[in-house]
Amino acid sequence: MAKLEKTLGGDFSSLLSKIETGIINGSASASLEDSSDFQSGEARCSVRVFERYSSAGGNRVSLSVTLFQNGEGPIHLSAITAGGSQAMFFKINTLGEEAFLDKLRELL
């Protein structure tokens, strides 16, 4: 598992769109598996779960991205990857997870 957390400025909707488009177009096997959006008062939260094939690990890897903003405040991003390990009892070969997260880092 790999994790990235950042506090960002800018427009929430534009950032969300940039992430969705960039992740999906960044890999031939990437897909948006599901999404969820919440709003309460001026607070807004969006969750996106992506998946792609990792040739480095020979398996599929997921990337969950959460954006949160309260009013006009900063946008908080949390991104977590999973599924890149090939071992049964401990994690080895997590290169696919890091590579998926690196794609998001490039977009930001």
ABEGO torsion letter per residue (X at the ends): XBBBBBBBBEBAAAAAAAAAAAAAAABAABBBABBBBBBBEABBBBBBBBBBBBAAAGBBBBBBBBBBBBEABBBBBBBBBBGABABAABBBGAAAAAAAAAAAAAAX
